[in-house]
């Protein structure tokens, strides 16, 4: 028996919608990363993007356990001397709630151009579901 290897033009992509309200950040991010990579499919091939599209709603209501809201820091650098900036998870959730989840999922994907292609299939919305704008794709609700 021969080993199956998926080709990029044979990939069948689905759409899933995830409600992040009340869910833990890390567990939600790891489940989303698996779907984006296509690891739950029997046709998974490591060198081909076989994953599905994921639409996340209610990203502003995601939960961080323990003292992570104040202890966890997000860093960015402008490229200039002394240009390191940091902010806590509480500040990041208040200002840009979608970036908290995107940062967590990005860290769980491959650090290659394939990983960047997988991340483009992730759509995150801070607000509730009906206004996400992907109704035409008939996204299936996904329970994590």
C-alpha positions, 0 to 999 in steps of 0.5 A: 500500500502506498502512502497518500500525499495531498496535492495543493489543488486537491485540498478540500477547505471547510469553514468553521466558526468558533465562539471564544466567549468564556474559553481559555486562551491557550486551549482555544489557540491550540485547537484552532492551530490544529484546524488551520494545519489540517491535523484532524483530517485523514489527508494531512500532509506536512508539506501542504496546507491542508487546513480549513478556514476558522472564524473566531467571534467574541475574542474580547471575552476570552479568559486568561487564568491565574495572574496572567492578565497582569503578569503576561507581557506583549513586546514589540520593537520599533527598530530604533534604539530604545524602541522596545515597548511592552504592555500587559495582557489586560491592556492588550485585551482592552485595546486590541482583543483580536491580537491576543488570540492571533499572537497565541495561534501564531506561536503554535504554527510552523515558522515558515511560509507555510505557517504564514499561509495557514495564519491567513485563513484565521479571521478574528472578530472581537464582537458577537457572531452575526456581524462577522460577514462570513455567512455566505461561506456557511461556516459550521459551528465548532465546539472546543 
